[in-house]
C-alpha cells in the first residue's frame, strides 16, 4: 500500500473533524463529540499506518485492534445519543470487546490457540506494501476482530433502523439520517467486511490484490464524499429531538394521565406498556419516552404510583376497618400483597402497616 493515499485520507479526515468542531452548538455537542471521536480514531489508525510504511515502526497489535473497536463504538454512541436525546455514557460494557482481544492476544502469545490456520511462511509475506498480520492479527485475534466487526455493524445498523422508524424525529431529520447511512456507513460496512474477507484469504495464502486495490479506492471515496457533499455533515448536525418533539411528548403524557384516571384504568392488574399503547392508540415507544421524560419513571413504576396513591386514599377513608391488607392490595391493582408492600415502601419509605399505624 503506497503511503500517498494514507496522507490524502489524513488530510481529508482532518478537514472533516475541523468542520465538525465548527458545527458544534450547545444543543448538539454531545452528539457530535462522538462523531468527532469516531473520525479521530480513524486518523490514529492512519498515522500508525504511515509510520509503519515509512519507518517500519510497530506498536502492540492490541492497541491497533482496540482502536478499530472504538471506531465502531463511538459511531454507535453517536446514533444512540440522537435517538435518546441525551449524551450516552461510555460504560464498562463497551470495553468488553477490547478486554476479550487482550485476553486472546495474551493466550496466543502463551501458545494457547483455538484456531490455527496461518502458515508461518504466509505470515512473513508482504501484500501491497504491508504485512496484514501487523494490522489484523492472526488465528484467534483475527477471529475475534471479525466477530467484533459483525457485532458492532449489526448494532449500528439496528440503531439506524430505530432512528428511521422513530416517531421522535421529523421526516426531514429522517432524510438526514438516511443520507448518512446511504452515503457513509453502508460504504464503511462494505469496506470493513471486504477487507476482512481479503485479508482472511491472504492469511490462508489466497491472494486477491486487485480487490484490495478497489477497497482502498472505495475507502478514499468514502471519506472524500464527506467533502464532496458538504451538506451531509451540516445537515446531520441538525438531527436531534427538537422542542417540538418535547411538546409532543408532553401532550402524549397528558393523554396517558387522562387514560389512567378515566374509570381508574390503573386498577387493572394486567395493565402494562403494551395494553396502554393498544388502548390509547399511541405507539409503545412514545408512551415509554413521554413517561420517562415527564415523570422520570419507567412504565411499571408510573402505573404503580397511581395504585399507591389510590391505596393511601382508601386507607385514609378507613378501608382497612372492614377489609384486610391483602384485600387492599388486590383492590389497588396489585397481584400480591408482597409486591404491594414492596412498592409502597419504595415510594413512601414506610410499609402500609406503618402508614396505617401513623394515622391512628
PASETI-996011 format. One line per 2 residues: number of its first residue (from 0); their letters; for each residue x, y, z of N, C-alpha, C. Coordinates in pm, whole numbers, plus 50000, padded with zeros to 5 digits. Example, Ala and Ser with C-alpha at 12.3 -4.5 7.8 and 13.67 -1.06 7.14 Angstrom:
<recs>
0> AS> 51319/49431/50780/51230/49550/50780/51320/49670/50780  51285/49775/50708/51367/49894/50714/51290/50003/50787
</recs>
This chain:
<recs>
0> XX> 50084/49880/50000/50000/50000/50000/50088/50125/50000  50077/50209/49900/50155/50330/49893/50116/50423/50006
2> XX> 50211/50507/50047/50187/50594/50160/50105/50717/50121  50105/50754/49991/50038/50877/49949/49887/50874/49972
4> XX> 49815/50765/49941/49673/50762/49975/49646/50779/50124  49738/50728/50208/49725/50744/50352/49732/50891/50390
6> XX> 49829/50963/50331/49840/51107/50356/49715/51180/50311  49661/51141/50196/49540/51204/50144/49424/51186/50240
8> XX> 49407/51064/50290/49299/51036/50384/49318/51114/50515  49443/51128/50559/49472/51205/50681/49428/51350/50665
10> XX> 49459/51407/50549/49421/51547/50523/49270/51563/50519  49203/51472/50448/49058/51481/50434/48989/51463/50569
12> XX> 49032/51364/50647/48972/51340/50779/48995/51458/50873  49112/51521/50863/49139/51640/50945/49043/51752/50910
14> XX> 49017/51770/50780/48922/51872/50736/48782/51842/50790  48745/51715/50784/48613/51673/50834/48600/51704/50983
16> XX> 48703/51672/51062/48698/51695/51206/48690/51845/51238  48769/51925/51165/48764/52071/51185/48624/52124/51157
18> XX> 48562/52074/51051/48426/52118/51017/48327/52078/51125  48343/51958/51179/48252/51911/51285/48267/51996/51411
20> XX> 48391/52036/51443/48412/52124/51558/48340/52256/51539  48344/52308/51418/48278/52436/51390/48126/52424/51394
22> XX> 48075/52304/51367/47930/52282/51365/47871/52260/51504  47957/52247/51605/47908/52219/51740/47830/52337/51797
24> XX> 47719/52305/51861/47641/52403/51935/47608/52344/52071  47547/52424/52158/47509/52372/52290/47407/52259/52278
26> XX> 47328/52261/52170/47222/52161/52154/47273/52029/52101  47379/52034/52017/47420/51909/51951/47559/51861/51990
28> XX> 47626/51931/52081/47767/51897/52107/47785/51757/52164  47687/51710/52244/47705/51574/52298/47683/51468/52191
30> XX> 47616/51504/52079/47606/51412/51965/47734/51414/51883  47774/51535/51844/47886/51548/51750/48020/51507/51810
32> XX> 48034/51516/51941/48163/51477/52000/48193/51330/51976  48091/51246/51979/48113/51104/51950/48150/51085/51803
34> XX> 48091/51166/51716/48124/51157/51573/48268/51204/51550  48308/51307/51622/48447/51355/51614/48544/51247/51661
36> XX> 48510/51182/51773/48595/51073/51825/48603/50959/51723  48491/50932/51655/48487/50828/51551/48592/50854/51445
38> XX> 48601/50978/51397/48698/51011/51294/48840/51023/51351  48852/51064/51477/48985/51073/51538/49052/50937/51548
40> XX> 48975/50834/51583/49032/50700/51590/49074/50652/51450  49001/50693/51348/49043/50660/51212/49175/50729/51178
42> XX> 49189/50854/51221/49314/50927/51197/49431/50859/51268  49410/50817/51393/49517/50750/51467/49562/50621/51397
44> XX> 49464/50548/51341/49497/50426/51267/49581/50459/51144  49543/50566/51073/49617/50606/50953/49756/50658/50988
46> XX> 49769/50728/51101/49901/50776/51144/49994/50658/51171  49939/50558/51240/50021/50439/51265/50059/50372/51133
48> XX> 49964/50364/51040/49992/50300/50912/50103/50374/50838  50100/50508/50841/50203/50586/50772/50339/50568/50838
50> XX> 50342/50561/50973/50468/50538/51044/50523/50399/51014  50433/50304/51003/50472/50166/50973/50530/50155/50832
52> XX> 50462/50218/50736/50505/50208/50597/50632/50286/50571  50647/50402/50638/50761/50489/50612/50883/50451/50693
54> XX> 50863/50418/50821/50976/50394/50911/50976/50254/50973  50879/50170/50935/50866/50035/50990/50852/50035/51143
56> XX> 50784/50138/51194/50758/50149/51337/50635/50066/51371  50647/49980/51471/50536/49893/51509/50495/49921/51653
58> XX> 50365/49911/51680/50314/49921/51815/50234/49793/51843  50209/49762/51971/50138/49637/52003/50007/49623/51926
60> XX> 49982/49502/51879/49863/49474/51799/49735/49507/51875  49735/49485/52007/49613/49507/52087/49569/49653/52079
62> XX> 49664/49746/52067/49630/49888/52056/49561/49915/51922  49613/49854/51815/49553/49871/51682/49412/49815/51678
64> XX> 49396/49692/51725/49264/49628/51719/49164/49698/51810  49208/49744/51927/49118/49816/52018/49077/49950/51959
66> XX> 49171/50015/51889/49138/50141/51824/49029/50125/51721  49033/50013/51646/48928/49989/51546/48795/49961/51614
68> XX> 48799/49896/51730/48675/49871/51805/48611/50004/51843  48692/50101/51885/48637/50230/51928/48591/50315/51810
70> XX> 48637/50285/51691/48579/50348/51572/48431/50312/51563  48400/50184/51589/48260/50138/51587/48183/50192/51708
72> XX> 48243/50181/51827/48173/50220/51950/48134/50367/51947  48225/50454/51906/48196/50598/51905/48083/50631/51808
74> XX> 48078/50562/51693/47971/50588/51597/47838/50535/51652  47842/50420/51719/47721/50365/51782/47667/50461/51888
76> XX> 47756/50517/51971/47713/50609/52077/47660/50739/52017  47715/50778/51902/47664/50898/51833/47518/50878/51794
78> XX> 47487/50765/51732/47348/50736/51693/47259/50719/51815  47311/50654/51918/47234/50629/52040/47198/50761/52109
80> XX> 47291/50855/52110/47265/50984/52175/47159/51064/52100  47155/51048/51967/47050/51115/51888/46915/51054/51922
82> XX> 46910/50921/51926/46783/50851/51950/46728/50882/52089  46816/50889/52189/46771/50911/52326/46768/51058/52367
84> XX> 46818/51145/52277/46819/51289/52302/46896/51326/52429  47004/51253/52454/47091/51285/52567/47225/51218/52541
86> XX> 47326/51262/52615/47459/51205/52597/47462/51062/52649  47501/50970/52565/47512/50830/52605/47646/50808/52674
88> XX> 47642/50746/52790/47764/50726/52868/47848/50611/52814  47979/50629/52824/48073/50524/52784/48092/50433/52905
90> XX> 48010/50331/52918/48012/50242/53034/48112/50127/53013  48131/50050/53118/48228/49939/53117/48197/49838/53007
92> XX> 48070/49817/52979/48030/49713/52883/48095/49735/52746  48122/49863/52711/48181/49892/52580/48328/49853/52573
94> XX> 48390/49830/52689/48531/49790/52692/48548/49639/52686  48438/49565/52697/48447/49419/52697/48513/49364/52570
96> XX> 48476/49412/52447/48544/49359/52327/48695/49379/52331  48740/49493/52387/48884/49518/52397/48949/49423/52498
98> XX> 48878/49398/52607/48930/49305/52709/48939/49163/52653  48841/49126/52571/48844/48994/52507/48964/48985/52413
100> XX> 48987/49091/52336/49103/49094/52246/49233/49082/52325  49241/49154/52437/49361/49149/52521/49384/49008/52575
102> XX> 49276/48944/52621/49285/48808/52675/49331/48710/52567  49269/48718/52450/49302/48627/52340/49446/48649/52293
104> XX> 49487/48776/52286/49624/48808/52242/49726/48748/52339  49699/48758/52469/49790/48702/52569/49791/48550/52566
106> XX> 49673/48491/52545/49666/48344/52535/49744/48295/52414  49729/48366/52300/49803/48328/52179/49953/48341/52201
108> XX> 49993/48449/52272/50136/48470/52299/50193/48359/52388  50104/48298/52468/50146/48187/52557/50139/48052/52487
110> XX> 50099/48053/52359/50091/47929/52283/49957/47860/52290  49858/47923/52352/49724/47864/52362/49636/47921/52251
112> XX> 49589/47834/52161/49511/47879/52046/49390/47790/52024  49279/47853/51987/49161/47777/51945/49165/47752/51795
114> XX> 49218/47853/51722/49226/47844/51576/49372/47857/51534  49414/47772/51444/49549/47780/51389/49539/47756/51239
116> XX> 49531/47865/51164/49515/47848/51020/49612/47935/50940  49713/47992/51007/49807/48079/50938/49940/48007/50920
118> XX> 49978/47991/50794/50107/47928/50763/50220/48024/50799  50328/47972/50857/50439/48057/50901/50499/48137/50785
120> XX> 50507/48075/50668/50562/48147/50554/50468/48259/50510  50341/48231/50515/50242/48331/50474/50251/48456/50562
122> XX> 50274/48437/50691/50280/48549/50784/50392/48644/50746  50501/48592/50693/50616/48676/50662/50601/48748/50528
124> XX> 50505/48707/50447/50491/48769/50315/50431/48907/50328  50446/48983/50222/50404/49122/50222/50311/49147/50104
126> XX> 50189/49191/50130/50093/49216/50023/50063/49365/50013  50084/49421/49896/50053/49562/49871/50124/49655/49969
128> XX> 50244/49615/50011/50326/49707/50089/50317/49691/50239  50234/49603/50292/50232/49586/50437/50195/49443/50473
130> XX> 50239/49404/50591/50211/49271/50644/50076/49277/50714  49977/49208/50660/49841/49218/50714/49832/49172/50858
132> XX> 49920/49080/50900/49916/49030/51037/49943/49142/51137  50023/49242/51096/50053/49353/51185/49932/49443/51209
134> XX> 49827/49428/51127/49709/49514/51138/49585/49441/51186  49571/49315/51156/49450/49241/51196/49481/49122/51286
136> XX> 49609/49090/51303/49644/48974/51385/49625/48845/51310  49646/48737/51379/49628/48607/51317/49555/48513/51413
138> XX> 49516/48400/51361/49449/48297/51440/49333/48355/51522  49336/48337/51655/49223/48377/51740/49198/48528/51738
140> XX> 49304/48608/51732/49288/48754/51730/49211/48797/51605  49243/48736/51493/49173/48769/51369/49026/48728/51378
142> XX> 48999/48612/51438/48861/48565/51454/48782/48661/51543  48841/48704/51655/48773/48797/51746/48750/48932/51676
144> XX> 48848/48976/51596/48832/49100/51521/48712/49091/51426  48699/48978/51359/48584/48956/51270/48453/48958/51348
146> XX> 48452/48893/51465/48331/48888/51547/48292/49027/51596  48391/49108/51636/48363/49245/51679/48305/49328/51565
148> XX> 48360/49309/51445/48310/49382/51328/48165/49346/51301  48133/49217/51305/47995/49172/51281/47902/49225/51390
150> XX> 47946/49216/51517/47863/49260/51630/47829/49408/51620  47931/49492/51604/47905/49637/51606/47839/49686/51478
152> XX> 47867/49620/51367/47795/49656/51244/47646/49630/51262  47613/49516/51321/47473/49484/51348/47408/49583/51442
154> XX> 47479/49620/51550/47426/49716/51647/47404/49854/51583  47499/49896/51501/47489/50028/51437/47376/50031/51336
156> XX> 47365/49927/51254/47256/49922/51156/47120/49916/51227  47115/49849/51341/46990/49845/51419/46955/49984/51472
158> XX> 47057/50063/51514/47031/50199/51559/46981/50286/51444  47037/50266/51325/46986/50338/51207/46839/50303/51185
160> XX> 46807/50175/51196/46669/50130/51177/46577/50195/51280  46620/50199/51407/46539/50260/51512/46517/50408/51486
162> XX> 46622/50476/51439/46609/50619/51410/46511/50644/51296  46520/50561/51192/46433/50580/51075/46288/50545/51107
164> XX> 46266/50459/51207/46130/50422/51247/46076/50508/51362  46165/50584/51426/46126/50660/51544/46027/50771/51511
166> XX> 45928/50786/51596/45833/50897/51582/45883/51022/51653  46001/51012/51714/46059/51126/51783/46139/51215/51687
168> XX> 46156/51171/51564/46226/51251/51464/46130/51291/51353  46148/51412/51306/46065/51458/51195/46106/51386/51067
170> XX> 46021/51394/50965/46053/51330/50836/46180/51390/50776  46200/51520/50796/46320/51585/50743/46445/51529/50809
172> XX> 46440/51513/50943/46554/51457/51014/46582/51313/50974  46476/51239/50943/46493/51101/50898/46565/51096/50764
174> XX> 46539/51195/50678/46609/51202/50550/46758/51224/50573  46792/51311/50671/46932/51337/50704/47001/51209/50752
176> XX> 46930/51135/50839/46986/51010/50892/47004/50908/50779  46907/50901/50691/46915/50807/50579/47032/50842/50487
178> XX> 47056/50970/50466/47170/51013/50382/47302/50969/50445  47313/50983/50578/47435/50941/50646/47455/50790/50631
180> XX> 47346/50716/50639/47353/50571/50621/47392/50538/50477  47328/50601/50381/47347/50567/50239/47483/50611/50187
182> XX> 47523/50733/50220/47645/50788/50161/47770/50759/50243  47752/50719/50368/47872/50696/50450/47877/50556/50508
184> XX> 47781/50520/50595/47802/50398/50673/47787/50270/50593  47701/50267/50494/47691/50145/50412/47822/50118/50340
186> XX> 47889/50225/50298/48019/50209/50233/48122/50160/50335  48116/50214/50458/48205/50168/50566/48185/50018/50590
188> XX> 48060/49975/50591/48029/49834/50613/48087/49747/50503  48070/49789/50378/48125/49714/50265/48276/49704/50275
190> XX> 48341/49817/50308/48487/49819/50320/48534/49726/50432  48467/49734/50547/48507/49654/50664/48503/49505/50634
192> XX> 48389/49460/50579/48373/49317/50554/48459/49271/50437  48473/49354/50335/48556/49317/50220/48702/49306/50261
194> XX> 48748/49401/50343/48887/49399/50390/48915/49274/50472  48824/49243/50565/48843/49123/50648/48842/48997/50562
196> XX> 48756/48994/50461/48749/48878/50373/48880/48860/50297  48929/48969/50237/49051/48961/50156/49171/48927/50244
198> XX> 49181/48994/50361/49294/48966/50449/49286/48826/50507  49164/48781/50535/49146/48644/50585/49193/48543/50482
200> XX> 49157/48566/50357/49202/48477/50249/49353/48485/50232  49407/48607/50250/49552/48624/50240/49625/48543/50347
202> XX> 49566/48542/50468/49627/48463/50575/49624/48314/50543  49531/48275/50456/49523/48137/50411/49602/48115/50281
204> XX> 49681/48218/50246/49766/48213/50127/49685/48220/49997  49566/48281/50004/49485/48306/49884/49482/48456/49862
206> XX> 49537/48503/49752/49558/48647/49735/49467/48706/49628  49401/48818/49663/49319/48894/49570/49367/49040/49570
208> XX> 49486/49068/49518/49541/49205/49524/49454/49309/49455  49390/49270/49343/49306/49366/49270/49190/49413/49358
210> XX> 49130/49318/49429/49018/49353/49517/49065/49448/49627  49187/49424/49678/49240/49511/49784/49261/49652/49732
212> XX> 49304/49664/49608/49321/49796/49547/49186/49867/49536  49085/49793/49494/48950/49850/49482/48897/49895/49618
214> XX> 48927/49817/49722/48884/49853/49857/48951/49984/49900  49080/49999/49866/49150/50123/49901/49086/50243/49832
216> XX> 49055/50226/49704/48990/50334/49630/48853/50367/49687  48780/50263/49727/48648/50283/49787/48662/50356/49921
218> XX> 48767/50323/49996/48792/50391/50124/48819/50539/50104  48898/50572/50002/48926/50712/49971/48798/50784/49931
220> XX> 48717/50719/49847/48589/50778/49804/48496/50797/49924  48497/50700/50016/48411/50705/50134/48435/50830/50217
222> XX> 48563/50866/50234/48596/50985/50311/48579/51111/50227  48616/51102/50099/48606/51219/50012/48462/51266/49997
224> XX> 48366/51174/50006/48225/51212/49986/48178/51308/50095  48244/51303/50211/48211/51397/50318/48252/51539/50282
226> XX> 48349/51549/50190/48391/51680/50141/48313/51718/50017  48292/51618/49928/48218/51641/49804/48074/51682/49834
228> XX> 48016/51622/49938/47879/51656/49979/47883/51726/50115  47923/51852/50118/47937/51923/50246/47805/51932/50323
230> XX> 47693/51926/50251/47564/51934/50318/47537/51815/50407  47608/51704/50381/47586/51582/50459/47619/51606/50606
232> XX> 47733/51671/50632/47773/51698/50770/47690/51811/50831  47665/51916/50754/47592/52029/50809/47448/51993/50840
234> XX> 47391/51898/50763/47252/51857/50789/47244/51759/50905  47340/51666/50910/47336/51568/51019/47359/51638/51152
236> XX> 47425/51752/51149/47446/51832/51269/47314/51879/51330  47209/51887/51247/47080/51938/51297/46987/51826/51343
238> XX> 47031/51701/51332/46945/51590/51374/46941/51581/51525  46826/51604/51581/46806/51597/51725/46657/51596/51752
240> XX> 46622/51561/51872/46483/51570/51913/46456/51714/51952  46377/51782/51876/46360/51926/51893/46260/51960/52003
242> XX> 46244/52092/52025/46148/52141/52124/46008/52097/52086  45983/52092/51953/45851/52048/51907/45825/51904/51952
244> XX> 45926/51821/51949/45911/51683/51994/45885/51680/52144  45955/51766/52220/45933/51772/52364/45789/51810/52394
246> XX> 45736/51904/52316/45597/51945/52335/45503/51829/52302  45536/51754/52198/45454/51639/52160/45452/51535/52272
248> XX> 45568/51511/52332/45575/51416/52442/45492/51463/52561  45491/51593/52582/45411/51649/52692/45263/51624/52669
250> XX> 45219/51645/52545/45079/51622/52510/45044/51474/52528  45134/51387/52482/45112/51242/52495/45106/51202/52642
252> XX> 45192/51263/52724/45194/51233/52867/45059/51266/52931  45003/51380/52894/44872/51419/52948/44762/51324/52899
254> XX> 44776/51274/52776/44680/51177/52725/44684/51048/52805  44805/51006/52841/44821/50884/52921/44763/50905/53061
256> XX> 44790/51021/53119/44733/51052/53251/44581/51046/53247  44522/51104/53142/44375/51104/53129/44322/50961/53116
258> XX> 44394/50878/53040/44353/50739/53023/44355/50665/53156  44461/50684/53234/44474/50613/53362/44367/50656/53462
260> XX> 44332/50784/53459/44233/50835/53554/44090/50801/53511  44069/50783/53381/43936/50751/53332/43897/50611/53379
262> XX> 43792/50604/53456/43743/50476/53511/43850/50403/53592  43948/50481/53642/44057/50420/53722/44120/50301/53648
264> XX> 44162/50325/53525/44220/50218/53443/44344/50154/53505  44412/50230/53592/44534/50178/53654/44507/50062/53749
266> XX> 44379/50040/53787/44345/49932/53878/44347/49795/53811  44356/49795/53679/44367/49669/53605/44505/49608/53634
268> XX> 44506/49493/53701/44634/49432/53742/44719/49387/53623  44658/49374/53506/44731/49331/53386/44777/49448/53300
270> XX> 44756/49571/53347/44792/49689/53270/44944/49697/53255  44990/49718/53133/45133/49732/53106/45153/49822/52985
272> XX> 45278/49832/52941/45310/49920/52828/45230/49883/52704  45223/49755/52673/45154/49710/52552/45005/49743/52556
274> XX> 44942/49722/52673/44798/49747/52683/44767/49897/52680  44854/49979/52741/44835/50125/52733/44844/50170/52589
276> XX> 44945/50119/52518/44963/50153/52377/44842/50112/52295  44794/49990/52320/44679/49937/52244/44552/50017/52271
278> XX> 44527/50052/52397/44402/50118/52434/44401/50267/52404  44519/50329/52399/44526/50473/52368/44555/50499/52221
280> XX> 44605/50397/52149/44642/50416/52009/44774/50488/51993  44853/50497/52103/44983/50564/52099/45092/50457/52094
282> XX> 45189/50475/52006/45295/50375/51993/45371/50356/52123  45413/50232/52148/45482/50197/52273/45603/50286/52298
284> XX> 45678/50314/52192/45798/50396/52204/45764/50535/52259  45655/50592/52209/45615/50725/52254/45561/50722/52397
286> XX> 45488/50616/52431/45438/50601/52568/45556/50596/52664  45652/50511/52633/45769/50493/52719/45848/50623/52734
288> XX> 45873/50690/52622/45955/50812/52626/45886/50928/52694  45756/50941/52673/45684/51052/52736/45679/51034/52888
290> XX> 45656/50912/52934/45653/50884/53078/45791/50907/53140  45894/50861/53072/46030/50879/53123/46069/51026/53127
292> XX> 46029/51100/53024/46065/51241/53012/45997/51326/53119  45870/51298/53147/45792/51388/53234/45766/51334/53374
294> XX> 45801/51210/53402/45784/51159/53538/45913/51102/53595  46012/51084/53506/46140/51024/53545/46121/50884/53604
296> XX> 46019/50813/53555/45992/50676/53598/45975/50586/53476  45996/50455/53496/45963/50363/53388/45812/50336/53392
298> XX> 45761/50264/53293/45616/50246/53282/45556/50170/53401  45613/50055/53444/45554/49984/53559/45550/50070/53686
300> XX> 45659/50144/53713/45662/50227/53832/45562/50342/53822  45545/50395/53702/45449/50504/53681/45307/50456/53711
302> XX> 45272/50337/53661/45139/50280/53687/45121/50253/53837  45226/50199/53897/45218/50168/54040/45205/50293/54126
304> XX> 45257/50405/54078/45244/50529/54156/45097/50568/54170  45019/50546/54066/44875/50572/54072/44808/50475/54171
306> XX> 44851/50350/54166/44792/50249/54254/44823/50278/54401  44945/50320/54429/44984/50351/54566/44907/50472/54618
308> XX> 44894/50575/54535/44817/50693/54576/44671/50655/54604  44619/50564/54522/44480/50518/54541/44467/50439/54672
310> XX> 44567/50354/54701/44563/50276/54825/44572/50365/54948  44652/50471/54941/44663/50566/55052/44529/50635/55076
312> XX> 44463/50669/54965/44330/50731/54977/44232/50637/55047  44237/50508/55012/44148/50409/55075/44180/50392/55224
314> XX> 44309/50390/55256/44348/50378/55398/44296/50497/55477  44314/50617/55419/44268/50739/55486/44116/50739/55505
316> XX> 44044/50673/55415/43898/50668/55423/43848/50555/55513  43942/50478/55570/43905/50371/55664/43875/50237/55599
318> XX> 43928/50213/55481/43901/50088/55409/43943/49966/55490  44052/49978/55564/44106/49862/55637/44027/49829/55764
320> XX> 43926/49909/55796/43841/49875/55909/43752/49754/55877  43726/49736/55748/43638/49627/55706/43707/49523/55618
322> XX> 43826/49556/55568/43895/49464/55476/44040/49445/55520  44099/49337/55473/44238/49306/55508/44336/49382/55420
324> XX> 44464/49377/55459/44569/49440/55379/44581/49371/55243  44560/49241/55242/44563/49166/55115/44450/49212/55023
326> XX> 44332/49237/55084/44220/49287/55005/44248/49425/54950  44318/49509/55028/44356/49643/54983/44450/49634/54863
328> XX> 44547/49542/54872/44644/49525/54763/44573/49486/54634  44480/49392/54645/44405/49347/54528/44317/49459/54474
330> XX> 44254/49534/54565/44167/49645/54526/44245/49752/54449  44372/49773/54488/44456/49876/54427/44521/49830/54297
332> XX> 44501/49704/54258/44553/49658/54129/44680/49577/54135  44722/49537/54257/44843/49456/54271/44808/49308/54270
334> XX> 44899/49229/54216/44876/49084/54206/44903/49012/54338  44978/49076/54427/45009/49012/54556/45034/49119/54661
336> XX> 45012/49081/54785/45037/49174/54896/45186/49202/54910  45266/49101/54880/45412/49117/54890/45460/49227/54795
338> XX> 45412/49223/54672/45450/49325/54575/45398/49462/54616  45276/49465/54669/45216/49590/54717/45300/49650/54828
340> XX> 45340/49569/54925/45422/49617/55037/45556/49671/54987  45617/49599/54892/45748/49640/54840/45740/49775/54770
342> XX> 45642/49792/54682/45628/49916/54606/45588/50031/54699  45500/50003/54794/45455/50106/54888/45574/50162/54966
344> XX> 45659/50071/55017/45776/50116/55093/45876/50187/55005  45891/50141/54881/45983/50205/54787/45944/50350/54762
346> XX> 45814/50375/54755/45767/50510/54722/45747/50599/54843  45726/50538/54960/45694/50619/55078/45791/50599/55196
348> XX> 45886/50510/55179/45988/50481/55282/45931/50415/55406  45801/50381/55407/45740/50306/55517/45645/50203/55456
350> XX> 45613/50099/55533/45522/49996/55484/45377/50043/55500  45282/49977/55434/45141/50013/55451/45095/50005/55596
352> XX> 45143/49903/55667/45105/49888/55808/45157/50005/55891  45281/50043/55865/45339/50158/55937/45263/50285/55906
354> XX> 45221/50298/55781/45143/50416/55744/45009/50415/55816  44944/50297/55822/44816/50284/55891/44829/50320/56040
356> XX> 44935/50271/56104/44958/50299/56246/44982/50447/56271  45045/50512/56174/45073/50655/56192/44946/50739/56186
358> XX> 44839/50681/56131/44712/50753/56120/44621/50730/56241  44658/50635/56325/44572/50602/56439/44613/50678/56565
</recs>
